């Protein structure tokens, strides 16, 4: 039913499509359900650990372990996807994420080692992200990928809108563990739309990194590292800082409402940005958005009040879409120019991305050993602002 609703909603906007739209509608449906499930609890994981009594340096180390594991799980996911296809990787991702949620659910009672809690989450994210990039890059339309990426992000953001709002209220009124149970149920439902059509890529491929255009993409690897360094600071670190310093009471509900409100503003920008991308205006949009976003990061250490947090959060989300969409569209276009090595090309960027996020949390952990952890989080945003300017070095042909 969900897939049919999505197809009816988007089909008239995909008038250029004659074949393959069923694969897109299935992907849209799965993206929305997956993000709904993950955002019921995902953005609250650092706060959940903090509320359980874990110190901030311990939480920083948890994410160091998480991204260290991802350096290996990204490669494992690529091997599995090459052999069995991206849709099978989504199933593995869902099962891994359910295992992670069960460990979180039982953490207060069984006191699992945090490395064990991080392990299935890392595998889940690797199998999901690489599978998603491979799947979308394969089924997108050559000349209208911007619009299709826009719809993909719209359905992703629907999950971002509903998940934090509902999850935050449930966690505040009842208990955070109720949201985990609901997330598990939705995750199982997210698998249904994907297996209504065959795999979009040839199975039993051999993963081959030799021959990738490494030298040609040096600037892109550097820029993608900065892109993900910034992303981790915006999506994962900021809610933790706000929850610890500003929203100390009713934390889950307040964070959920704020994130959902910023997502609503983003909806108005996405479709328009998609059209600009298809009309070859990506570079100026990307550059201006990166510069504005760097300015927003510089304000974060001084915006730790109810009004300041609200203003920064509401302005950040629409601005980041302004550069993330052109970059991802150009990235997906670039995968078409490495015939036979699409999966290896995507996996190479994911490994670099995991390394960048590992660096962010490792720096935080090291600084927090000698400084107040809250101060470390605040002043990290000065570095994030400077690093984010490296995104401007992106030189994909699609830009």
TORKOLSE-385816 format. One record per residue (C-alpha): residue number from 1; residue in three letters; x, y, z. Coordinates in pm, whole numbers, plus 50000, padded with zeros to 5 digits. Layout:
<pts>
NUM, Ala, X, Y, Z
...
</pts>
This chain:
<pts>
1, Unk, 50000, 50000, 50000
2, Unk, 50279, 50243, 50092
3, Unk, 50465, 50168, 49767
4, Unk, 50146, 50227, 49564
5, Unk, 50085, 50560, 49739
6, Unk, 50440, 50672, 49667
7, Unk, 50417, 50566, 49303
8, Unk, 50089, 50757, 49257
9, Unk, 50233, 51065, 49427
10, Unk, 50552, 51079, 49223
11, Unk, 50467, 50919, 48889
12, Unk, 50331, 51230, 48719
13, Unk, 50654, 51409, 48819
14, Unk, 50856, 51124, 48665
15, Unk, 50696, 51161, 48323
16, Unk, 51031, 51088, 48155
17, Unk, 51023, 50737, 48300
18, Unk, 50901, 50443, 48093
19, Unk, 51075, 50157, 48275
20, Unk, 51230, 50101, 48615
21, Unk, 51004, 50324, 48819
22, Unk, 50890, 50032, 49035
23, Unk, 51248, 49999, 49162
24, Unk, 51253, 50368, 49256
25, Unk, 50918, 50356, 49437
26, Unk, 51033, 50049, 49631
27, Unk, 51354, 50228, 49724
28, Unk, 51166, 50543, 49830
29, Unk, 50930, 50338, 50050
30, Unk, 51215, 50149, 50213
31, Unk, 51417, 50469, 50271
32, Unk, 51124, 50633, 50449
33, Unk, 51052, 50332, 50672
34, Unk, 51419, 50277, 50752
35, Unk, 51471, 50643, 50847
36, Unk, 51151, 50648, 51048
37, Unk, 51272, 50347, 51249
38, Unk, 51626, 50479, 51292
39, Unk, 51517, 50829, 51390
40, Unk, 51283, 50698, 51657
41, Unk, 51598, 50619, 51856
42, Unk, 51912, 50681, 51643
43, Unk, 51965, 51052, 51717
44, Unk, 51896, 50983, 52085
45, Unk, 52162, 50709, 52130
46, Unk, 52429, 50946, 52276
47, Unk, 52168, 51103, 52506
48, Unk, 52036, 50756, 52598
49, Unk, 52387, 50651, 52702
50, Unk, 52434, 50978, 52892
51, Unk, 52106, 50930, 53078
52, Unk, 52217, 50578, 53173
53, Unk, 52516, 50732, 53351
54, Unk, 52796, 50698, 53096
55, Unk, 53043, 50989, 53103
56, Unk, 53093, 51210, 52799
57, Unk, 53450, 51081, 52734
58, Unk, 53310, 50725, 52743
59, Unk, 53044, 50823, 52486
60, Unk, 53314, 50979, 52268
61, Unk, 53511, 50652, 52290
62, Unk, 53195, 50457, 52199
63, Unk, 53185, 50643, 51867
64, Unk, 53560, 50594, 51817
65, Unk, 53496, 50219, 51841
66, Unk, 53188, 50247, 51617
67, Unk, 53375, 50415, 51331
68, Unk, 53685, 50200, 51376
69, Unk, 53463, 49895, 51323
70, Unk, 53312, 50063, 51018
71, Unk, 53651, 50079, 50849
72, Unk, 53634, 49700, 50830
73, Unk, 53257, 49659, 50790
74, Unk, 53252, 49893, 50489
75, Unk, 53483, 49657, 50303
76, Unk, 53291, 49348, 50416
77, Unk, 52964, 49507, 50301
78, Unk, 53114, 49585, 49960
79, Unk, 53223, 49222, 49916
80, Unk, 52876, 49092, 50010
81, Unk, 52699, 49343, 49784
82, Unk, 52921, 49249, 49490
83, Unk, 52827, 48886, 49536
84, Unk, 52458, 48907, 49630
85, Unk, 52336, 49258, 49540
86, Unk, 52230, 49568, 49740
87, Unk, 51881, 49448, 49830
88, Unk, 52027, 49156, 50021
89, Unk, 52253, 49402, 50201
90, Unk, 51943, 49591, 50321
91, Unk, 51818, 49271, 50483
92, Unk, 52153, 49216, 50657
93, Unk, 52149, 49581, 50764
94, Unk, 51801, 49551, 50917
95, Unk, 51889, 49235, 51109
96, Unk, 52212, 49394, 51236
97, Unk, 52028, 49709, 51343
98, Unk, 51765, 49503, 51527
99, Unk, 52050, 49325, 51712
100, Unk, 52194, 49666, 51805
101, Unk, 51855, 49788, 51929
102, Unk, 51807, 49473, 52140
103, Unk, 52148, 49532, 52298
104, Unk, 52049, 49894, 52371
105, Unk, 51717, 49777, 52514
106, Unk, 51885, 49539, 52756
107, Unk, 52190, 49758, 52831
108, Unk, 52055, 49894, 53165
109, Unk, 51999, 49540, 53294
110, Unk, 52284, 49342, 53139
111, Unk, 52551, 49614, 53115
112, Unk, 52690, 49495, 52782
113, Unk, 53041, 49612, 52679
114, Unk, 52994, 49921, 52462
115, Unk, 53214, 49769, 52192
116, Unk, 52957, 49491, 52156
117, Unk, 52675, 49749, 52130
118, Unk, 52866, 49937, 51860
119, Unk, 52949, 49628, 51652
120, Unk, 52608, 49545, 51494
121, Unk, 52526, 49915, 51451
122, Unk, 52846, 49966, 51252
123, Unk, 52770, 49666, 51029
124, Unk, 52413, 49787, 50983
125, Unk, 52520, 50132, 50867
126, Unk, 52785, 49994, 50629
127, Unk, 52549, 49748, 50464
128, Unk, 52272, 50010, 50440
129, Unk, 52472, 50306, 50310
130, Unk, 52679, 50122, 50052
131, Unk, 52374, 49924, 49940
132, Unk, 52170, 50245, 49910
133, Unk, 52438, 50423, 49706
134, Unk, 52480, 50126, 49473
135, Unk, 52106, 50077, 49429
136, Unk, 52018, 50444, 49369
137, Unk, 52317, 50510, 49142
138, Unk, 52210, 50215, 48928
139, Unk, 51836, 50290, 48892
140, Unk, 51848, 50672, 48873
141, Unk, 51767, 50843, 48544
142, Unk, 52069, 50991, 48367
143, Unk, 51918, 51334, 48291
144, Unk, 51681, 51376, 48586
145, Unk, 51882, 51234, 48874
146, Unk, 51854, 51563, 49064
147, Unk, 51476, 51540, 49085
148, Unk, 51492, 51173, 49175
149, Unk, 51751, 51245, 49443
150, Unk, 51521, 51521, 49567
151, Unk, 51234, 51274, 49606
152, Unk, 51468, 51029, 49776
153, Unk, 51567, 51294, 50030
154, Unk, 51203, 51400, 50076
155, Unk, 51108, 51047, 50178
156, Unk, 51421, 51022, 50392
157, Unk, 51326, 51348, 50561
158, Unk, 50972, 51224, 50623
159, Unk, 51139, 50965, 50843
160, Unk, 51349, 51243, 50998
161, Unk, 51034, 51445, 51066
162, Unk, 50811, 51175, 51214
163, Unk, 51079, 50970, 51391
164, Unk, 51233, 51230, 51628
165, Unk, 50893, 51384, 51705
166, Unk, 50719, 51057, 51792
167, Unk, 51028, 50897, 51946
168, Unk, 51105, 51203, 52157
169, Unk, 50753, 51225, 52300
170, Unk, 50733, 50851, 52373
171, Unk, 51078, 50849, 52535
172, Unk, 50989, 51148, 52753
173, Unk, 50638, 51044, 52858
174, Unk, 50709, 50672, 52897
175, Unk, 51061, 50536, 52847
176, Unk, 51323, 50543, 52570
177, Unk, 51305, 50163, 52551
178, Unk, 50949, 50178, 52414
179, Unk, 51081, 50359, 52108
180, Unk, 51333, 50082, 52053
181, Unk, 51058, 49819, 52035
182, Unk, 50859, 50028, 51785
183, Unk, 51175, 50084, 51576
184, Unk, 51233, 49708, 51553
185, Unk, 50880, 49653, 51417
186, Unk, 50916, 49929, 51155
187, Unk, 51257, 49796, 51048
188, Unk, 51103, 49461, 50964
189, Unk, 50835, 49639, 50759
190, Unk, 51102, 49836, 50565
191, Unk, 51226, 49514, 50403
192, Unk, 50894, 49429, 50236
193, Unk, 50899, 49688, 49949
194, Unk, 51253, 49598, 49844
195, Unk, 51192, 49241, 49745
196, Unk, 50903, 49309, 49509
197, Unk, 51151, 49333, 49218
198, Unk, 51485, 49172, 49127
199, Unk, 51828, 49302, 49224
200, Unk, 51922, 49610, 49012
201, Unk, 52284, 49499, 48970
202, Unk, 52446, 49180, 48847
203, Unk, 52523, 48936, 49129
204, Unk, 52840, 48731, 49176
205, Unk, 53070, 49017, 49081
206, Unk, 53433, 49028, 49187
207, Unk, 53521, 49335, 49392
208, Unk, 53816, 49500, 49221
209, Unk, 53986, 49812, 49361
210, Unk, 54279, 49798, 49122
211, Unk, 54232, 50040, 48836
212, Unk, 54009, 50289, 49022
213, Unk, 54088, 50652, 48928
214, Unk, 54260, 50725, 49263
215, Unk, 54483, 51009, 49143
216, Unk, 54199, 51178, 48957
217, Unk, 53984, 51179, 49273
218, Unk, 54237, 51295, 49535
219, Unk, 54056, 51627, 49581
220, Unk, 53722, 51449, 49598
221, Unk, 53844, 51213, 49871
222, Unk, 53970, 51510, 50073
223, Unk, 53644, 51701, 50018
224, Unk, 53433, 51397, 50104
225, Unk, 53631, 51355, 50427
226, Unk, 53550, 51715, 50518
227, Unk, 53187, 51661, 50416
228, Unk, 53153, 51369, 50659
229, Unk, 53358, 51532, 50936
230, Unk, 53107, 51817, 50922
231, Unk, 52811, 51581, 50893
232, Unk, 52903, 51394, 51213
233, Unk, 52936, 51724, 51399
234, Unk, 52592, 51841, 51280
235, Unk, 52388, 51523, 51307
236, Unk, 52547, 51335, 51599
237, Unk, 52749, 51576, 51814
238, Unk, 52510, 51873, 51816
239, Unk, 52210, 51687, 51972
240, Unk, 52443, 51553, 52243
241, Unk, 52580, 51899, 52324
242, Unk, 52232, 52052, 52328
243, Unk, 52090, 51767, 52539
244, Unk, 52368, 51798, 52797
245, Unk, 52384, 52179, 52821
246, Unk, 52048, 52329, 52717
247, Unk, 51763, 52073, 52709
248, Unk, 51844, 51914, 53044
249, Unk, 51476, 51852, 53122
250, Unk, 51239, 51681, 52878
251, Unk, 51546, 51622, 52661
252, Unk, 51403, 51366, 52418
253, Unk, 51082, 51558, 52346
254, Unk, 51253, 51895, 52302
255, Unk, 51521, 51755, 52073
256, Unk, 51261, 51563, 51873
257, Unk, 51042, 51869, 51822
258, Unk, 51342, 52084, 51722
259, Unk, 51475, 51832, 51469
260, Unk, 51129, 51777, 51322
261, Unk, 51074, 52153, 51289
262, Unk, 51403, 52199, 51103
263, Unk, 51306, 51912, 50873
264, Unk, 50979, 52087, 50780
265, Unk, 51175, 52389, 50659
266, Unk, 51396, 52162, 50452
267, Unk, 51099, 52021, 50260
268, Unk, 51042, 52358, 50094
269, Unk, 51398, 52367, 49961
270, Unk, 51452, 52011, 49838
271, Unk, 51241, 52001, 49522
272, Unk, 51363, 52344, 49407
273, Unk, 51726, 52241, 49465
274, Unk, 51669, 51923, 49264
275, Unk, 51558, 52132, 48965
276, Unk, 51862, 52360, 48997
277, Unk, 52091, 52057, 48996
278, Unk, 51937, 51918, 48677
279, Unk, 51973, 52264, 48518
280, Unk, 52352, 52261, 48573
281, Unk, 52359, 52515, 48856
282, Unk, 52515, 52282, 49112
283, Unk, 52851, 52447, 49171
284, Unk, 52736, 52794, 49273
285, Unk, 52466, 52641, 49497
286, Unk, 52719, 52410, 49658
287, Unk, 52981, 52678, 49718
288, Unk, 52744, 52935, 49868
289, Unk, 52580, 52676, 50096
290, Unk, 52918, 52551, 50224
291, Unk, 53030, 52902, 50315
292, Unk, 52703, 52987, 50494
293, Unk, 52714, 52656, 50680
294, Unk, 53071, 52723, 50799
295, Unk, 52945, 53051, 50944
296, Unk, 52669, 52865, 51128
297, Unk, 52928, 52631, 51283
298, Unk, 53125, 52930, 51412
299, Unk, 52811, 53048, 51594
300, Unk, 52737, 52718, 51769
301, Unk, 52968, 52764, 52073
302, Unk, 52794, 53096, 52147
303, Unk, 52437, 52975, 52080
304, Unk, 52383, 52751, 52382
305, Unk, 52051, 52898, 52494
306, Unk, 51697, 52803, 52400
307, Unk, 51674, 53082, 52142
308, Unk, 52026, 53027, 52008
309, Unk, 51989, 52651, 51970
310, Unk, 51656, 52694, 51793
311, Unk, 51793, 52954, 51551
312, Unk, 52104, 52750, 51465
313, Unk, 51914, 52423, 51420
314, Unk, 51638, 52574, 51205
315, Unk, 51888, 52745, 50975
316, Unk, 52140, 52460, 50950
317, Unk, 51925, 52186, 50800
318, Unk, 51801, 52371, 50487
319, Unk, 52152, 52510, 50424
320, Unk, 52320, 52168, 50439
321, Unk, 52075, 52031, 50182
322, Unk, 52197, 52308, 49952
323, Unk, 52540, 52147, 49924
324, Unk, 52470, 51782, 50007
325, Unk, 52228, 51733, 49719
326, Unk, 52462, 51870, 49447
327, Unk, 52751, 51666, 49590
328, Unk, 52554, 51341, 49605
329, Unk, 52412, 51394, 49255
330, Unk, 52765, 51449, 49122
331, Unk, 52890, 51147, 49316
332, Unk, 52618, 50923, 49170
333, Unk, 52700, 51052, 48821
334, Unk, 53067, 50970, 48879
335, Unk, 52980, 50606, 48956
336, Unk, 52859, 50572, 48595
337, Unk, 53213, 50641, 48471
338, Unk, 53383, 50348, 48645
339, Unk, 53232, 50057, 48449
340, Unk, 53248, 49728, 48638
341, Unk, 53381, 49902, 48951
342, Unk, 53075, 50088, 49080
343, Unk, 53069, 49901, 49411
344, Unk, 53444, 49935, 49471
345, Unk, 53429, 50309, 49387
346, Unk, 53144, 50368, 49633
347, Unk, 53308, 50153, 49903
348, Unk, 53636, 50347, 49872
349, Unk, 53453, 50670, 49952
350, Unk, 53266, 50513, 50244
351, Unk, 53593, 50393, 50399
352, Unk, 53736, 50745, 50370
353, Unk, 53415, 50884, 50518
354, Unk, 53426, 50648, 50817
355, Unk, 53789, 50748, 50876
356, Unk, 53691, 51118, 50881
357, Unk, 53419, 51059, 51141
358, Unk, 53656, 50842, 51343
359, Unk, 53899, 51135, 51347
360, Unk, 53632, 51373, 51482
361, Unk, 53541, 51151, 51777
362, Unk, 53904, 51055, 51847
363, Unk, 54001, 51424, 51866
364, Unk, 53709, 51489, 52100
365, Unk, 53810, 51200, 52323
366, Unk, 54173, 51310, 52337
367, Unk, 54085, 51674, 52413
368, Unk, 53831, 51565, 52678
369, Unk, 54109, 51386, 52867
370, Unk, 54259, 51722, 52963
371, Unk, 53971, 51970, 52919
372, Unk, 53610, 51981, 53033
373, Unk, 53421, 51757, 52784
374, Unk, 53152, 52021, 52730
375, Unk, 53419, 52279, 52645
376, Unk, 53576, 52026, 52409
377, Unk, 53244, 51985, 52226
378, Unk, 53186, 52359, 52205
379, Unk, 53523, 52455, 52066
380, Unk, 53537, 52159, 51831
381, Unk, 53297, 52358, 51613
382, Unk, 53569, 52611, 51534
383, Unk, 53770, 52326, 51380
384, Unk, 53457, 52189, 51211
385, Unk, 53393, 52527, 51045
386, Unk, 53747, 52540, 50907
387, Unk, 53749, 52177, 50793
388, Unk, 53410, 52215, 50624
389, Unk, 53560, 52471, 50383
390, Unk, 53761, 52185, 50229
391, Unk, 53433, 52069, 50077
392, Unk, 53489, 52349, 49824
393, Unk, 53770, 52142, 49672
394, Unk, 53517, 51892, 49534
395, Unk, 53575, 51864, 49158
396, Unk, 53339, 51593, 49036
397, Unk, 53252, 51652, 48672
398, Unk, 52883, 51678, 48764
399, Unk, 52956, 51999, 48955
</pts>
